[in-house]
Amino acid sequence: MTGTTTTPRLTARHPWLFPWAVRAHRLRRHLLWLRPGTDWALDHDAQNLPVRVEKHASLLMRELSEDEMVLQRNKVVNLRLASRHTDGLLIRPGETFSFNRVVGNCTRRKGYVEGMRLSNGDAVSGVGGGICQLANLVHWMVLHSPLTVVERSEHSFDPFPDKGRVLPWGVGCSIVYNYVDLVVRNDTAATFQLRTWVAERHLRGELRADRAMPTSYSVEARAEEFLRIDGQVYRRNEIWRTTRDKRTGDVVRDELVKRNHALVKYAPPEDQVREVYATTRPRSITRAGRASTDRSSIGLAS
């Protein structure tokens, strides 16, 4: 079988362009937020809406080196601050939720500290590091609802083995203020509510609504495999979502959400790796048809 390799980005070939590219991306996003025509979800309510649509909990601490454990403990501080912004957020009919707009820029002035983030697949320190875990939690709950994911970017690397993994690989989010975002739109007649908080060992969340949902959702990875291309190991899979009618149990829809293809930063078992021949690898494609990009993001997929 013919494999594929990655064409380096322009900013990777010319690093001096990167700061200018960031400024341009941030300016465009600010202008998008100011442009009329989008009703942004900004209101909060401390009282729970009556129906719980989905819940999830993700472990706060992985078993890593001592230096990385310090960053993980700081990550918990960052998650506690960020989760307060999303907790209680209402997403009314016709409204759009932007993770970056609601959480804001995670700066030292706001109390954020040096946490763990990913940069080209490596765990490094950065102010606000770790809040991707909150975006992952929100995205996973949204996938189990009729809400529409408008924008989502993922990490371009698979940094850690699957030990202790709860969610399928490839459903995480990459967040970089303000232009790498998780954006969700409510195209339904129901009002939804996010509840997010840091517990003793887990980051916890609930997606609630003002009425019962007629459908249920399951999300799974299919076609999972490791490929060795020109000496480098890549991982790929497909994320599928199945929608069922709660009353009859019948499948209403079976849809491909995402195809993932990422460079692996650890050594997977050799018996799981398949050798392929290399050509040019296209970047992984989202359901909306956008190509993913290699970025440094302020968090780790869980």
C-alpha positions in Angstrom: 0.0 0.0 0.0 1.2 3.5 -0.7 1.6 5.8 2.3 1.9 9.5 2.6 4.3 12.1 4.2 3.8 15.7 5.3 4.7 18.8 3.3 6.2 21.4 5.8 4.2 24.5 6.4 5.4 27.9 5.2 6.1 29.1 8.7 8.1 25.9 9.4 10.3 26.6 6.4 10.5 30.3 7.3 10.1 30.6 11.1 10.5 34.4 11.0 7.0 34.6 9.5 5.3 32.9 12.5 4.8 35.9 14.8 3.3 37.8 11.8 1.0 34.9 11.0 -0.2 34.8 14.6 -1.0 38.5 14.6 -2.9 38.2 11.3 -4.9 35.2 12.6 -5.8 37.0 15.9 -6.9 40.1 14.1 -9.1 38.2 11.8 -10.7 36.4 14.7 -11.4 39.6 16.6 -13.0 41.0 13.5 -15.2 37.9 13.2 -16.4 38.3 16.8 -17.3 41.9 16.1 -19.1 41.2 12.8 -22.9 41.3 13.0 -25.0 38.2 12.2 -23.8 35.8 14.9 -25.5 35.6 18.3 -22.7 34.6 20.7 -23.5 32.5 23.8 -22.4 34.7 26.8 -25.0 34.3 29.5 -24.7 32.1 32.5 -27.2 30.6 35.0 -26.2 29.0 38.3 -29.4 26.9 38.4 -29.3 23.6 36.5 -31.6 23.1 33.5 -33.9 20.1 34.3 -32.5 17.5 31.8 -29.0 16.0 31.8 -28.1 15.2 28.2 -24.6 13.9 28.8 -21.9 13.8 31.5 -18.2 13.0 31.4 -15.2 13.0 33.7 -11.5 13.1 32.7 -8.6 12.2 34.9 -6.6 15.3 36.0 -3.1 13.7 36.4 -1.2 11.2 34.3 1.8 9.1 35.4 4.7 11.1 33.9 8.1 12.3 34.9 8.6 14.4 38.1 9.2 17.6 36.0 6.1 16.9 34.0 4.1 16.2 37.2 4.8 19.7 38.4 3.4 21.0 35.2 0.4 18.8 35.6 -0.3 20.1 39.0 -0.2 23.6 37.6 -2.6 22.4 34.9 -5.1 21.7 37.5 -4.9 25.4 38.7 -5.5 26.5 35.1 -8.4 24.2 34.6 -10.0 25.4 37.8 -9.9 29.0 36.5 -11.0 28.2 33.0 -13.9 25.9 34.0 -15.5 28.7 36.0 -16.0 30.6 32.7 -17.8 27.7 31.0 -19.7 26.6 34.1 -23.4 27.5 33.8 -23.1 28.9 30.3 -26.4 28.9 28.4 -26.5 28.1 24.6 -29.9 29.3 23.5 -31.6 28.5 20.1 -29.7 30.2 17.4 -26.7 31.0 19.6 -23.0 30.1 18.9 -20.5 29.1 21.6 -16.9 30.0 21.2 -14.5 28.4 23.7 -11.9 31.2 23.3 -14.4 34.0 23.5 -16.0 32.6 26.7 -12.7 31.5 28.5 -10.6 34.4 27.2 -6.9 34.8 27.0 -5.2 32.7 29.8 -2.6 35.2 31.1 -0.5 35.5 34.3 -2.4 38.6 35.2 -5.6 36.5 35.4 -3.9 33.9 37.7 -2.9 31.3 35.1 0.4 29.5 35.6 3.0 27.5 33.7 1.2 24.2 32.8 1.8 21.4 30.3 1.0 22.1 26.6 1.9 20.4 23.4 4.4 22.0 20.9 5.1 19.9 17.8 4.1 16.8 19.8 6.3 17.4 22.8 5.2 18.3 26.3 6.5 21.8 27.2 5.6 24.5 29.7 3.4 27.5 28.9 1.2 29.9 30.7 -2.4 28.5 30.7 -1.1 25.1 29.6 -3.7 22.3 30.0 -6.9 24.0 29.2 -7.3 21.8 26.1 -8.6 19.2 28.5 -11.6 21.4 29.2 -12.2 21.9 25.5 -11.9 18.1 25.0 -14.6 17.5 27.7 -17.0 20.0 26.1 -16.4 18.6 22.6 -17.1 15.0 23.8 -20.4 16.0 25.5 -21.4 18.1 22.4 -20.9 15.0 20.2 -23.6 13.3 22.3 -26.1 16.0 21.5 -27.8 17.6 18.5 -25.6 20.7 18.8 -23.5 21.5 15.6 -19.7 21.6 15.8 -18.8 24.5 13.5 -15.1 24.6 14.2 -12.6 22.3 15.8 -8.9 21.7 15.4 -6.9 18.8 16.7 -3.4 18.1 17.7 -1.2 16.9 14.8 0.7 14.4 16.9 -0.2 11.4 19.0 2.0 12.2 22.1 1.3 9.4 24.6 0.4 5.6 24.6 -3.2 4.7 25.2 -2.7 3.6 28.9 -5.7 4.7 30.8 -7.3 6.3 27.8 -11.1 6.6 28.2 -12.1 8.4 25.0 -11.2 7.3 21.5 -7.9 8.7 20.2 -8.7 11.6 17.8 -11.6 13.3 19.5 -9.5 15.9 21.4 -9.2 19.6 20.6 -6.4 22.0 20.1 -6.8 25.5 21.6 -4.7 28.6 20.8 -6.0 32.0 21.8 -7.8 33.3 19.9 -7.7 31.8 16.4 -7.6 28.0 17.1 -11.0 27.5 18.6 -13.9 25.1 19.5 -17.1 26.6 18.1 -20.5 25.1 18.6 -23.9 26.3 17.2 -27.4 25.5 18.6 -29.6 24.8 15.6 -32.4 23.3 17.7 -35.4 24.7 19.6 -33.9 23.7 22.9 -31.7 25.7 25.3 -28.5 23.9 26.5 -26.3 24.5 29.5 -22.7 23.6 30.3 -21.7 22.7 33.8 -18.0 22.2 34.3 -15.9 21.9 37.5 -12.7 20.5 39.0 -13.2 17.7 41.5 -10.6 15.9 43.6 -9.2 13.6 40.8 -11.2 14.5 37.7 -12.4 17.4 35.6 -16.1 16.9 35.4 -18.8 18.2 33.1 -22.5 17.9 32.3 -24.4 19.1 29.2 -28.0 19.9 30.3 -31.1 21.1 28.4 -34.5 22.5 29.1 -36.3 19.5 27.6 -35.7 15.8 26.9 -33.9 14.8 23.7 -35.6 12.3 21.3 -32.3 10.8 20.2 -29.2 9.2 21.8 -25.7 9.2 20.5 -22.7 6.9 20.5 -19.2 7.8 19.3 -16.5 5.3 18.4 -13.2 4.9 16.5 -13.0 2.7 13.5 -10.2 1.6 11.1 -7.6 2.1 13.7 -4.0 1.4 12.6 -0.3 2.4 12.9 1.7 3.0 9.7 5.5 3.3 9.3 6.4 5.7 6.5 10.0 6.5 5.8 11.0 5.4 9.3 8.4 7.5 11.1 5.3 6.0 12.6 1.8 7.5 12.0 -1.5 6.7 13.5 -4.8 7.0 11.7 -8.4 6.2 12.4 -12.0 7.4 11.7 -14.4 8.8 14.3 -18.0 7.7 13.7 -21.2 8.9 15.5 -24.4 6.8 15.5 -27.7 8.5 16.3 -30.6 6.4 17.6 -34.3 7.1 18.2 -34.8 6.7 21.9 -38.3 5.4 21.5 -37.7 2.7 18.9 -34.0 2.1 19.3 -33.6 2.4 15.5 -30.5 3.9 13.9 -31.4 7.3 12.5 -28.0 8.2 11.2 -24.4 6.8 11.1 -22.0 9.5 10.2 -18.2 9.9 9.7 -17.2 12.8 12.0 -13.5 12.9 11.4 -10.5 11.2 9.7 -7.3 11.4 11.8 -3.7 11.0 10.7 -1.0 12.0 13.1 2.7 11.5 13.8 3.3 9.2 16.8 5.8 10.4 19.4 6.2 7.1 21.3 7.1 3.5 20.3 3.9 1.5 19.7 4.1 -2.3 19.8 5.9 -3.5 16.7 3.2 -6.1 15.9 0.7 -3.3 15.5 2.8 -1.3 12.9 2.4 -1.8 9.2 5.1 -0.8 6.7 3.9 1.4 3.7 5.5 3.3 0.9 5.6 7.0 1.0 4.1 9.8 -1.2 2.8 13.1 -0.1 0.5 13.0 2.9 -2.5 15.4 2.8 -3.4 16.9 6.2 -6.2 15.2 8.1 -9.6 16.4 7.0 -12.5 17.4 9.3 -16.2 16.8 8.6 -16.4 20.4 7.3 -13.6 19.7 4.8 -10.9 21.9 6.4 -7.4 20.7 6.6 -5.8 20.5 10.1 -2.6 22.3 10.8 0.4 21.8 13.0 0.3 24.3 15.9 1.5 24.7 19.4 -1.6 24.5 21.7 -2.2 25.2 25.3 -3.3 21.8 26.4 -3.2 18.0 26.2 -5.7 15.7 24.6 -7.1 13.3 27.2 
